[in-house]
């Protein structure tokens, strides 16, 4: 599935130029259910780090519902002790 223009632009503003191609490639490999929402959420949650992007994409494959909840409300991903 091709990436949406919104996901590509978000990726450009989130990742360093030297990481952009790898980030886009990683996103293109995820074309499962609700891919555009997953792409946007993974980009935002990654904080511009490729290893985190891959981790979030794997999380989306394992449990889509939980991932989408975190992707749409990132404040839930970190809870203070």
C-alpha positions, 0 to 999 in steps of 0.5 A: 500500500502506498503511503499517504501524503500526510504520512510522508510529510509527517515522516519528513518532519520527524526523521533526520534526512539521513534516516528518512529513506529507511523510515519510509521503507519500514512504513511501506512494509506495513500494509495491514489493516488500517495502515494509514492510521498505523503509519501516522501513529508509529511515526509520532510515537517513534520520536524520530528513531528508527528502532522505535519505529520498527518496535511500534510497527511490530506492536501494531501487528501484535495488537492493533487495538492497543496500538491505535489507542496509544497512537491516537493518545500518546500520553497513555504510553508513559505513565508516571509511577 
